């Protein structure tokens, strides 16, 4: 079995800190995510800066677009982002706009199910519209209230949609194997790497744990 | 009767164009809004630039925050924004975070009801949490599908909540008097000014029409 891709979520506002963490963790991750607060704070420049330093990684711009889908996402794809996000709580016209502009540039649109009430309905409709990735996402404010993404992930995977599934929300070394065993396409790790004493070592541990699950499943 | 405030929504991505339009329309508007795509494209700098040029206007940063409310909004209030927005489809913990940080800086949080299904429920809860402004908002992608904000505005105003009400969504010279007559606190005008041959003249016309309604109501 192909192992899930590992996505590093960068939520610092500081540009230099963001670039430093990306560099430290890069050998062990597949996708570098620029978080929503980081993009709003730094603008398009942060995407360009990461693109220059990491030609071999996928770049994920977490725009969380809610309106004007095509218009808002286009400059980010042009600047080198490989994936941008649109909110599952947005109008389907907005979701369609982000999918359309992703296809125009041969890139990918991710529909983020954060705080979506009827996740199955939105996931099915997003898949029908051609979304490339659907993201199960327990937000930071929801994590603070004790929530986790695990049950939602199982429910989404059980729909068997022909679309990649990404999962995010406080995943760390003690939970990543359980998550990897459910075979999502992408596992997002934020604080467990960026908040670690050694981000590089934390990223390495995560990558080993994810690969261990894949080896076990293939055995 | 106090007339509604007029808010100019700036949705260009280009910094110079944004500053130029703000300057042209400024004499006739009360609030200068930096649109979501403009902020994601330019970052915090665009707020600082408008703050420097318009000390006497309210600055509205349309963050459309969906997660990490306090964290995402704080730098914008510090940089001079007077109002930031949080999505009504966000977790109430996120909405509370933006309200808290707005209060910390003596500023205002607006809850944007764009694409919220049960608008009355979210509006009541947002008011209870202390939201300063609630925004009725027909998005650009929804406008393209023929929708308008007028019925939603009436429904929200009829709740009689102790909170300011803002309305946005394709309002122009032919509809602004009808909107002003319902007595919202804030009327948002975008394309009718920014897309006009003379943005200054369009803004002047809007301001005259809004004042005319107030004079008629007071007579």
Interface residues (C-beta under 8 A of the other chain):
Chain A: X11 X13 X36 X37 X39 X40 X41 X42 X43 X44 X45 X46 X63 X64 X66 X67 X68 X69 X71 X72 X75 X76 X87 X89 X90 X91 X93 X94 X97 X114 X115 X117 X139 X140 X141 X142 X144 X145
Chain B: X11 X13 X36 X37 X39 X40 X41 X42 X43 X44 X45 X46 X63 X64 X66 X67 X68 X69 X71 X72 X75 X76 X87 X89 X90 X91 X93 X94 X97 X114 X115 X117 X139 X140 X141 X142 X144 X145
